[in-house]
Amino acid sequence: MSLTLTVLGTASPHPGPGTPCSGYLVRGGGAEVWVDAGTGTFAELQRHTDPTRLSAIWISHLHADHYADLTAAFYGFAYGGLALPAPVPVYAPRDCAQRLAGFFGRPDTGFLSGVFDLQPLYNGHSVRHGGLTLTARAVEHDVEAYGLWAQSDGRALAYSGDTGPCDGLLRLAAGADLFLCEADVDAHREGEVDPVHLTPEEVGTAARIAGGVGKVLVTHVGPTLAPEDATARAASVFGGSTAVARVGETHTV
């Protein structure tokens, strides 16, 4: 089975009409994984698959535009008739269970275990579902954050999550057939580098320096940028195939 990426949402930092926040469906090796659960993406996920078929959920970091729809998914699985055959593994930063329990006003996290099998990510964390391997690589953000390396049948997808320029991003992107990367900010303050997000030019630079990147897919474009402009700017630096991530599109890696 080929490795594919379906775009569920790309918006930052809040959803817009027809544009949920960050979320993707990765399929490969017989597995289906919901990668980032930004606001609005649980609804979009249902356009493309039955959520009860998910092999796992993978969360890059605990900002609302990347994980808030876990609450919607919990309601769907626990109360909405979407009966899971077993609790779905959720790979996420270590505080995810406490965040979710807080949303539901619960002092404990045990009630989540009937729906979510929460497992903490760490740098180098690797797990296999069917023929799909998911490996986490730490990146630099203002909270604990990870990029994802997803590989199946000799093909590889790298996803930046949210990050500033860092060596971890370069190691993550190296050799990826498809590099899905955020371009959230237009420009840094003069003489400074933003440790939290990337400019379009930094996306292109990362892809070029990392080496072996087949194609760049630009996502999570911030409100001060137009996605098409951000993509053109990234392409001018990368010098290779570059496209904008659009909700509903599926890319074969």
Residue pairs with C-beta under 8 A, 6 or more apart in sequence:
1 27
1 28
1 29
1 30
1 131
1 152
1 153
2 28
2 152
2 153
2 155
2 252
2 253
3 26
3 27
3 28
3 29
3 132
3 150
3 151
3 152
3 153
3 155
3 156
3 157
3 252
3 253
4 26
4 27
4 28
4 250
4 251
4 252
4 253
5 24
5 25
5 26
5 157
5 178
5 180
5 217
5 250
5 251
5 253
6 24
6 25
6 26
6 27
6 48
6 248
6 249
6 250
6 251
7 24
7 219
7 245
7 246
7 247
7 248
7 249
7 250
7 251
8 20
8 23
8 24
8 25
8 34
8 41
8 44
8 45
8 48
8 247
9 15
9 19
9 20
9 21
9 22
9 23
9 38
9 39
9 40
9 41
9 44
9 247
10 19
10 20
10 21
10 22
10 219
10 220
10 221
10 227
10 245
10 246
10 247
11 19
11 20
11 21
11 22
11 38
11 40
11 65
11 220
12 21
12 22
12 65
12 182
12 184
12 220
12 221
12 222
12 223
13 21
13 63
13 64
13 65
13 222
13 223
14 21
14 39
14 65
15 21
15 38
15 39
15 40
15 65
18 247
19 40
19 247
20 38
20 39
20 40
20 41
20 43
20 44
20 69
20 247
21 38
21 39
21 40
21 41
21 64
21 65
21 66
21 68
22 36
22 38
22 41
22 60
22 65
22 66
22 219
22 220
23 34
23 35
23 36
23 37
23 38
23 40
23 41
23 44
23 45
23 69
24 34
24 35
24 36
24 159
24 180
25 32
25 33
25 34
25 35
25 45
25 48
25 49
26 32
26 33
26 35
26 132
26 150
26 157
27 33
27 132
28 130
28 131
28 132
28 150
28 151
28 152
28 153
28 155
28 253
29 129
29 130
29 131
29 132
29 152
29 153
30 130
30 131
30 132
31 55
31 56
31 129
31 130
31 131
31 132
31 152
32 49
32 53
32 54
32 55
33 54
33 55
33 56
33 57
33 58
33 129
33 132
33 134
33 150
34 41
34 45
34 51
34 54
34 56
34 57
34 58
35 57
35 58
35 60
35 148
35 150
35 159
36 58
36 59
36 60
36 66
36 67
36 161
37 57
37 59
37 66
37 67
37 68
37 69
37 70
37 73
38 64
38 65
38 66
38 67
38 68
38 69
39 64
39 65
39 68
39 69
40 69
41 69
42 51
42 69
42 72
42 73
42 76
43 72
44 247
44 248
45 51
47 248
48 250
50 82
51 73
51 76
51 77
51 82
52 77
52 82
52 83
52 84
52 85
54 88
55 88
55 89
55 129
55 130
55 132
56 88
56 89
56 90
56 91
56 127
56 129
56 134
57 70
57 73
57 88
57 89
57 90
57 91
57 92
57 116
58 90
58 91
58 92
58 134
58 148
59 66
59 67
59 70
59 90
59 91
59 92
59 93
59 96
59 121
60 66
60 145
60 146
60 147
60 148
60 159
60 161
60 162
61 67
61 93
61 141
61 143
61 144
61 145
61 146
61 161
61 162
62 92
62 93
62 95
62 96
62 99
62 143
62 144
63 143
63 162
66 161
66 162
67 92
67 96
67 99
70 90
70 96
70 100
70 116
71 100
71 103
71 104
74 100
74 104
74 112
74 115
74 116
76 82
77 83
77 84
77 88
77 115
78 114
78 115
84 115
86 117
87 113
87 114
87 115
87 116
87 117
88 115
88 116
88 117
89 117
89 119
89 127
90 96
90 116
90 117
90 118
90 119
91 119
91 120
91 121
91 125
91 127
91 134
91 136
92 118
92 119
92 120
92 121
93 120
93 121
93 143
93 144
93 145
93 146
94 120
94 121
94 144
95 144
96 118
96 120
97 109
97 112
97 116
97 118
98 109
100 109
100 112
100 116
101 107
101 108
101 109
101 111
101 112
104 111
109 118
112 118
121 136
121 146
122 136
122 138
123 136
123 137
123 138
123 146
123 168
124 135
124 136
124 137
125 135
125 136
125 146
126 133
126 134
126 135
126 136
127 133
127 134
128 134
131 152
131 153
132 150
132 151
132 152
133 149
133 150
133 151
133 152
134 148
134 149
134 150
135 148
135 149
135 150
135 151
136 146
136 147
136 148
136 149
137 146
137 147
137 148
137 149
137 168
137 171
137 172
138 145
138 146
138 147
138 168
139 145
139 146
139 147
139 160
139 161
139 162
139 163
139 164
139 166
139 168
139 169
139 172
140 163
140 164
140 165
140 166
140 168
140 169
140 195
140 196
141 161
141 162
141 163
141 164
141 195
141 196
142 195
142 196
145 161
145 162
145 163
146 161
147 158
147 159
147 160
147 161
147 163
147 168
147 169
147 172
148 157
148 158
148 159
148 161
149 156
149 157
149 158
149 172
149 176
150 156
150 157
150 158
150 159
151 157
155 177
155 253
156 175
156 176
156 177
156 178
156 253
157 176
157 177
157 178
157 179
157 180
157 253
158 172
158 173
158 176
158 178
158 179
158 180
158 213
159 180
159 181
160 169
160 172
160 173
160 179
160 180
160 181
160 182
160 198
161 182
162 182
162 184
162 196
162 197
162 220
163 169
163 182
163 196
163 197
163 198
164 193
164 194
164 195
164 196
164 197
164 198
165 193
165 195
165 198
165 202
165 205
165 206
166 195
169 206
169 210
170 206
170 209
170 210
171 210
172 210
173 179
173 181
173 206
173 207
173 210
173 213
174 210
174 211
174 212
174 213
175 210
175 211
175 212
175 213
176 210
176 212
176 213
176 214
177 214
177 215
177 253
178 214
178 215
178 217
178 251
178 253
179 206
179 207
179 210
179 213
179 214
179 215
179 216
179 217
180 217
180 219
180 245
181 198
181 203
181 206
181 207
181 216
181 217
181 218
181 219
181 234
182 197
182 198
182 203
182 219
182 220
182 221
183 198
183 199
183 200
183 202
183 203
183 218
183 219
183 220
183 221
183 222
183 225
183 230
183 231
183 234
184 197
184 198
184 220
184 221
184 222
185 194
185 197
185 198
185 199
185 222
185 224
185 225
186 199
186 222
186 224
186 225
187 199
188 194
188 199
197 222
198 206
199 233
200 218
200 225
200 229
200 230
200 231
200 232
200 233
200 234
200 237
201 233
201 234
201 237
203 216
203 218
203 230
203 234
203 237
203 238
204 216
204 233
204 234
204 235
204 236
204 237
204 238
204 239
204 242
205 237
205 238
207 213
207 216
207 234
207 238
207 240
208 237
208 238
208 239
208 240
213 238
213 240
214 240
214 241
215 240
215 241
215 242
215 243
216 234
216 235
216 238
216 240
216 241
216 242
216 243
217 242
217 243
217 244
217 245
217 251
218 227
218 230
218 231
218 234
218 242
218 243
218 244
218 245
219 244
219 245
221 227
221 230
221 244
227 244
227 245
228 244
230 244
231 242
231 243
231 244
232 242
234 242
235 242
